[in-house]
Amino acid sequence: MKPLNTIKCELAGAANTEKAKSMKKYFQAKPGGYGEGDIFMGITVPKQGEIAKKHYKQISLAEVVELLKQPIHEYRLTAILCLCVSSKMLKILSVMN
């Protein structure tokens, strides 16, 4: 399975409809609101970080871009977290060399 699909499956497995409702309200996902058009799965940031750390080495830049284009908030944030983890690891490696 492609890393992109694996990430989507893991996020779907971590979804929480009650949290999604409160996130939708918090991010004002209503017409004219800050998060207008966003879809929420109700996944905590720490859980998304776990998923990003697990898959950042396998996911391609094209797949990250595909996640960033999605209307689902957690897809976009997990994509950004994959980039952050990757960047942090590169900095650590450069300091070690």
N, C-alpha and C positions, 0 to 999 in steps of 0.2 A: 504494500500500500504506500502511496506517495506520502511524504511527510505532511503535506498540506492536509490531506484527508485524515491522517492520523490525528493531527492537532484538532481539526474540526470535530472528530469523534470524541476525543477526550474532553473538549469543551462542552459538547452536548451531554456527556455523562456527568459533568459537574454542574449542570444548569439547575437553578432553583427558582421556581416561578414566583414564590413570595418575595424573594430578594429582587427579582426582576421588576416586580410592581413598584417596590420602593425606589429602586434605581431610576425607573422611568419618571417617577415624580421628582426625585432629587435633581436629575439632569434636565428637567423641564422638556421632556420629549413630547411636546404638543405644538400645534401650529403657532409660530412666532416665538417659541421657546428656544433656549440655548441648544437643546439636544433634539430639535425638530427633525423627525425622520429616523432617528436612531432606534434600533431594536436592541433590547437587552435580554440577556440570558440569565442574569442574576448570579454571576460567578465572581468570587472575591479576587482582589488583586494578588494576594499571596498564592492562591491556587493557579492563577494565570502565569505567575512567575515560575512556579514549579513546572508547568507544562512547557514554558519557553526554555527553561534550563535543560529540560529533557530532550528537546528537539532542535535547538538552535544550530547544531552542527550539521544536521541533515537537510534543513530547509534551504531551498535556493532563494536568491534575491528575487527572482521572478515570482516565486510562491509568496514571499513576504509582500510584494507589491499587490498580488491578487488579494491577500487578506486585508490589506490597507484600503482597498476599493470597496469592501463590503459594507452594507448598512448596519451590520451587527457590531455593536460597541466592543464586545469582548474579542472578536476577531481582530479588530484594529489594534487594540491595546496589546494583545498577545504578540502580534507582529512587531510592534515597537519594542516590546520586551525582548524578543529574539534578537533584534538589532542591538539593543543595549547590552545584553549578556555577551554577544559576540564581540562588541567593541571593547568591553571591559576585559575580556579574556585576551584580546590582542594587545592591550596596554600592559597587562601583567606579563605576557610573554616577551614583549619588547624590553621591559625593565629587567627581566631575568637574563636576557642575552647580552 
